[in-house]
């Protein structure tokens, strides 16, 4: 079967089914990060790898520093989604020998800027020749307190669904300059502990069903409440992808205090309640599709 017929989620499920995992693996493939540690450890390790590919995640005409920023911040966003702290990165690049050296230097300018901003040490990596398309792959390690580790799978029926920021606009290059919601995620994990959380990378229309499925829930999305980037219609906010905002499920009992305290702590970043988790099989389909790499 061709991958275009199978789809990304089905391919990932098939590839990761039955992977070997040691006794220290708390969360394996299928969440924003892998989680490693003992059941009683104070801190757990977070492991993530992510790649940006020319023609898929960036155009060769983009400023290379913006590509470098995006490459590292994508992985940082996944660490944030687990409530964690990013620490050490390895960077692999593959590029055509005919490309200008200045492009690679610019790429590393963006990587360094992101690393300094978010407290990441870039400790090595690999360079390779590509016969054509360039790509940058980042492997990132971090840590999170065991009691504050957030996954996609903890949501419960009746939980309210929230998103940070505004969605849509990646096709206007918003995706090259985003800020991973590291501070916001840490604050949520420390003060409110959502039942489930992830970052939005493939669009709300793709990622909300993933969170609900991981939590063995259905969902009801209030599409009219979805916060749209200025100039974007609701369909774009649902399906463009590469927003890298937080999507989380939280119990109703914290809603009033969360709604009150969020704007006091994060004055410039909106937090919007967009729906509710339901019992499995509940809710209705979303009106548009999210991003699928093989669709």
C-alpha positions in Angstrom: 0.0 0.0 0.0 1.3 3.5 -0.9 1.9 5.8 2.0 -0.5 8.3 0.5 -3.2 5.8 1.0 -2.1 4.7 4.4 -1.6 8.1 6.0 0.9 9.4 8.6 -0.9 8.2 11.8 -1.4 4.7 10.5 2.2 4.5 9.4 3.5 5.6 12.7 1.3 3.2 14.6 2.5 0.3 12.4 6.2 1.2 12.8 6.1 1.7 16.6 3.9 -1.3 17.5 6.0 -3.7 19.6 9.2 -1.7 19.8 11.5 -2.9 22.5 11.4 -0.9 25.7 13.3 -1.3 28.9 11.9 -1.1 32.5 12.9 2.5 32.8 10.8 3.6 29.8 7.8 5.5 31.3 6.5 6.8 28.0 7.6 5.5 24.6 6.7 6.3 21.0 3.5 8.1 20.4 3.7 11.2 22.7 5.5 14.5 22.3 8.6 13.1 24.0 9.9 9.8 25.3 10.1 9.7 29.1 12.8 7.7 30.9 13.3 7.1 34.6 12.5 5.0 37.7 9.1 4.9 39.2 10.2 6.8 42.3 12.8 9.1 40.7 12.4 12.8 41.5 13.3 13.8 37.9 12.6 12.0 34.6 14.6 12.4 31.4 12.8 13.6 28.2 14.0 12.7 24.8 12.9 14.2 21.5 14.1 14.3 17.9 12.6 16.5 15.1 13.6 17.4 11.6 13.0 20.3 9.2 13.2 19.4 5.5 13.7 21.7 2.5 10.6 22.1 0.5 8.4 20.7 3.4 9.2 22.8 6.4 11.2 25.7 4.8 12.0 27.0 1.3 15.7 27.5 0.2 15.0 31.2 -0.2 14.2 31.7 3.5 16.8 33.4 5.7 18.9 30.5 7.1 18.8 32.0 10.7 15.0 31.6 10.7 15.4 28.0 9.6 17.9 27.3 12.5 15.6 29.0 15.0 12.7 26.9 13.8 14.7 23.6 13.8 15.6 23.9 17.5 12.4 25.5 18.7 10.3 22.7 17.3 12.0 20.3 19.6 11.8 22.7 22.5 8.1 23.0 22.0 7.7 19.2 22.5 9.7 19.4 25.7 7.4 22.2 26.8 4.4 20.1 26.0 5.5 17.6 28.7 6.0 20.3 31.3 9.7 19.9 31.0 13.0 21.9 30.8 15.2 21.5 27.6 18.9 20.9 28.2 21.2 19.3 25.6 20.9 19.2 21.8 22.6 17.3 19.0 22.3 18.8 15.5 22.6 16.8 12.3 22.6 18.5 8.9 22.7 17.1 5.4 23.2 19.5 2.6 24.2 19.6 -1.1 27.9 20.4 -1.6 27.0 23.2 -4.0 25.2 25.3 -1.3 27.0 28.4 -0.1 28.9 28.1 3.2 27.2 31.3 4.3 23.8 29.6 4.4 25.2 27.0 6.9 26.7 29.7 9.0 23.4 31.5 9.0 21.6 28.3 10.0 23.9 28.0 13.1 23.3 31.7 13.9 19.6 30.8 14.3 20.4 27.6 16.3 22.6 29.6 18.7 20.1 32.3 19.2 17.4 29.8 20.1 19.8 27.9 22.3 20.7 31.0 24.3 17.1 32.1 24.6 15.9 28.9 26.1 18.9 27.6 28.0 19.9 24.8 25.7 23.5 23.5 25.2 24.3 22.4 21.7 26.9 19.6 22.4 27.5 18.0 19.0 25.9 16.4 16.0 26.8 15.3 12.5 27.2 16.8 9.0 26.6 14.8 5.8 26.3 15.5 2.1 22.9 15.3 0.6 22.4 14.5 -3.1 19.7 17.1 -3.2 17.2 18.2 -0.5 18.7 19.8 2.6 17.5 18.8 6.1 18.3 19.7 9.7 17.6 17.1 12.5 17.7 18.0 16.2 17.9 15.5 19.0 17.0 17.2 22.3 17.2 15.9 25.9 15.5 17.6 28.8 14.1 16.8 32.2 10.9 17.1 34.1 9.8 16.4 37.7 8.0 13.1 38.0 5.0 14.6 39.7 4.7 17.3 37.0 5.2 15.2 33.8 2.3 15.8 31.4 1.3 13.4 28.6 -1.4 13.2 26.0 -3.1 10.3 27.7 -4.4 11.7 31.0 -7.6 13.5 29.8 -11.0 12.6 31.2 -14.5 13.1 30.0 -15.8 16.5 31.1 -12.3 18.1 30.9 -12.3 21.6 29.3 -10.1 22.0 26.2 -7.8 25.0 26.0 -5.4 26.5 23.5 -2.8 29.2 23.9 -2.3 32.0 21.4 -3.9 32.2 18.0 -4.0 29.5 15.3 -3.4 29.6 11.6 -1.0 31.5 9.4 1.9 29.1 8.9 1.6 29.6 5.1 2.5 33.3 5.7 5.8 32.1 7.3 4.6 32.6 10.9 6.1 29.1 11.5 9.6 30.4 11.2 9.4 32.9 14.0 7.2 31.2 16.6 8.1 31.2 20.3 7.8 27.8 22.1 5.5 28.1 25.1 8.1 26.9 27.6 7.4 29.3 30.4 3.6 28.9 30.0 3.8 25.1 30.1 6.1 25.1 33.2 3.6 27.5 34.9 0.7 25.3 34.1 2.5 22.1 35.3 3.5 23.8 38.5 0.3 25.5 39.4 -2.6 23.7 37.7 -1.4 20.4 36.4 -3.6 19.8 33.3 -4.7 16.2 32.8 -3.3 16.1 29.3 -1.2 18.4 27.1 0.5 18.5 23.7 1.8 21.1 21.2 -0.1 21.8 18.0 2.2 21.0 15.1 -0.1 19.4 12.5 -3.1 21.7 13.1 -5.8 21.5 15.7 -7.9 19.3 13.4 -5.2 16.6 13.4 -3.8 17.1 17.0 -7.0 17.3 19.0 -8.2 13.9 17.8 -4.8 12.5 18.8 -5.0 13.9 22.3 -8.5 12.6 22.7 -7.6 9.1 21.3 -4.6 8.9 23.6 -6.9 9.7 26.5 -9.5 7.2 25.3 -12.0 10.0 25.0 -14.2 11.7 22.4 -14.3 15.5 22.1 -16.6 18.3 21.3 -14.9 21.2 19.6 -16.6 24.7 19.6 -15.2 25.8 16.2 -16.6 29.3 16.6 -14.4 29.7 19.7 -11.1 28.8 18.0 -8.8 31.8 18.2 -7.7 32.7 14.7 -4.5 34.6 13.7 -5.6 38.0 12.1 -6.4 37.4 8.5 -7.0 33.7 8.9 -10.4 31.9 8.5 -11.4 29.2 10.9 -10.5 26.5 8.3 -6.9 27.8 8.3 -6.8 27.9 12.1 -7.9 24.3 12.2 -5.8 22.9 9.4 -2.7 25.0 8.5 -0.5 23.4 11.2 2.9 24.5 12.6 1.3 26.7 15.2 3.3 25.3 18.1 0.8 26.5 20.6 -0.3 24.4 23.6 -3.4 22.3 23.6 -4.5 20.9 27.0 -7.3 19.3 28.9 -8.1 20.5 32.4 -10.7 19.6 35.0 -13.7 22.0 35.3 -12.9 22.6 39.0 -9.8 24.7 38.1 -11.4 26.6 35.2 -12.4 29.7 37.3 -9.0 30.2 38.9 -7.2 29.4 35.6 -9.3 31.9 33.7 -8.6 34.5 36.4 -4.8 33.9 36.9 -3.7 33.3 33.3 -4.1 37.0 32.1 -2.4 38.2 35.2 0.7 36.0 34.5 0.7 36.2 30.6 -0.8 39.5 29.7 0.1 39.3 25.9 -0.9 35.7 25.2 -4.5 34.8 25.1 -5.8 31.5 26.6 -9.1 30.2 25.0 -11.5 27.5 26.1 -12.4 25.7 22.8 -14.4 22.6 23.8 -14.7 19.6 26.1 -13.6 16.0 26.2 -16.5 13.5 26.1 -16.9 9.8 26.5 -15.3 7.7 23.8 -17.3 7.9 20.6 -18.9 11.3 21.6 -18.6 14.6 19.8 -18.8 15.3 16.1 -16.2 15.4 13.3 -14.1 18.5 12.7 -15.1 20.4 9.6 -11.6 20.4 8.0 -8.5 18.2 8.0 -5.1 18.8 9.6 -1.8 18.3 8.0 -0.7 14.8 7.0 2.8 14.3 5.6 1.7 11.6 3.3 -1.8 12.8 2.3 
